Amino acid sequence: MNQGYELPLNRCPHCNIAQPLLSRSWGPVVTRDYASCNQRGWSTYQCQSCGGIVLACSPTDHSFNITNTWPLSKSVDEVVPERAREFLEQAIASLHAPAGAVMLTASAVDAMLKDKGYKDGSLYTRIDAAANDNLITKEMALWAHEIRLDANDQRHADESAPLPSSADAEKVIEFASALAQFLFVLPARVERGRKP
């Protein structure tokens, strides 16, 4: 992508809004290393929706293609099973609607456990069975139960339960992403690393 006055990202890495308007707020500035090599062009872009800043870097100067941005947009690894991946991607895309994001995250957790063979009973029993079989730790099970309960509050429109905030949604997505790493991504990396 070209480093111009606007940064063309599919989603803002801060608020996750689709097709954000990211306008250049600083730069371009060109840097080099101690030997006057490794020239790079740097600029920052501000999201007009949330005000978050994205740092962009190009390999030579600001007129060339951007190779890196920080922070990175949230994504779900391709090794995560399709149904769980789709729920988690939708949850990430729904951060602007925290109640929906929480419910989608619970569905992602449920889909991950089902993919691992835990299909009987409710999500409650699947979480406990996975912990009893040492697929997940007791602490992971407690966190999964918190997500399950938060989703139930929203799904049943419990009047005594507060509506979740964006921070609440980010917290449950963080857990589901860690669970996906633990159950699918890390084992796949280990398997690839052990191949001759």
N, C-alpha and C positions, 0 to 999 in steps of 0.2 A: 504494500500500500504506500502511496506517496505521502510524504510528510508536508502537507500544505496547511491551510488555515483551519481545516477541519479534519478530524481523525475518524476514518470510516470503520467503526467496529460494529459488530452485530448487536452487542449488548454492552451496557456500561458495567464495568467490573465492580462498581460500588452499589448501585441501586438496581442493576439488572434490567433496566428498561430496554425494550427492543429499539433498534436503530436510533441510538442516542445522538443528540447534537453535541459533539465534543469539539469545542472551539479552542484554538491555540491561545494560551494565556501567557506563555513565556517561551523565549527562544526564537529562533534556533541558536544554539551555542555549540561550537565545535571544540572538541577536546582531543588531546594526543597523550601518549604515554611519555615516560622519561626520555626515550630515544627519539621523540618526534614521529613515532609510528602509531599504529592502531588508532587512526583518526576516526572519530564518531561524531555524529550530529545529534543533539538532544533538544527536545521541546516538551513542554507540558500542555495538556489539553484539559479544559474544565467541562464537566457535564452540565448542561444547562438545566437538567431536571433536578439533580441532587447536589450539585456543587462540588462533587468529588473530582480529584485531579488524577490524570493518567500521564505517566512519564513515557515518552516514546524515544527510541534510539534508531538511528540509521547508520550503516557501516562506514560512510565516508563524510557526508555532510547532509544538511537538511534537504537538499534537492534530490536525494536518492531514496530508494525504497526503505521503509521501516522494517526492521527485523525483529525488534522486541518491544513489548509494552509491559509496564508494571502499574498496578497489580494485574495479574492475569485474570481473565474472565473465568468464572467457575465452570467446570465441565465434568462430565462423568466418563470414566474410562470405558473403552469399547469392550473390555473383557467382562464387565458387569452384565449379567443376563438381561436380555432385551426388555422384559416387562419391568423389572426393578429399575433399570437404567432410564426407561421412559418416565416412570413415576418420579424418579429423583430429578431428572432434567426439567420436568414440568414444575416440580416444587421450587427449583432454583429460579425458573422463569417467573414464578408467582410470588416472589418475595414482596412485591408491592401489595399483595393480598395475603397477609400473614395467616389468616384462618385457613384459607385454601392450601397454602404452602405446608402448614402443619398436617393437614389431613392427607395430602399427597405424600408427605414424608413417611407417615405411618404406613401407607400403602406400599411404599418402596421397601421399608423394613420387612413387612409381611411377605412381599414377593421374594426378597432375598432368602428368607427362612424357608419358604416353600420350595425354592430352587435347590436348597440343601436337603430337601426330603422331609421337612417338617410341615405336613399338610393337614394333619388331623386336628380337630378342635378349633378353638378360637385363637386369635393372636396371643392372648394371655397364655394359653397352654403351650403354644409353639415357642414363645420366648423362654418359658420355664424349661421346656424339654431341651432346647438348644443349650441352655446353661447347665442343666443336669448332665448332658452328654459332653460337656466341656467344649462345645463348638464355639461358644462365647463365654466370656468371664462373667462372674456374678455381678460385677460392677456394670458391665455392658448390658446385662439383663435388667438391672435396676433402671438404667438410662432408657432402655427400650420401653420399659413399662411406663416411664414418665411421658414419653412420646405418645404411647398408646392412649394414656389417660387424657393428655392434652387434645388429641384428635377426637376422642370420644366426647369431650366437652363441647367441641365445635360441631361435630356431626349431629349431636342430639340437642344442640342449641340450649345448653344448660344455662339458665338465667343467672345462676349464682357464680358461674365461672367467668372471669374476665376475658375479654377478647385478647388474643395474642398480639404482641407487638412485632415489628420487623426484627428486633433483636431476638425475640423468642423463636421466630421462624428460622433465623440464621443459626441459632443454637441447635435446633433439631436437625436441620440440614447438615450441620457440621458432624453430628453424631452419625447420621445415615451415611455420609460420605466416608467417615472413618470405618464404619462397619463394612462398607463395600470394599475399601482398601484391605481390611483384615480378611474378609471371606473370599475375595475374588482377585483383586489386583496383585497383592503381595504373593499369593501362591502361584499366579501366572508368571510373575517375574522370576521367582525361584526356579520354576520349571524351565523357563527359557534360559536362565543362567547356568543350569546344570547340563544343558544339552551340549554335546561336543561340537 
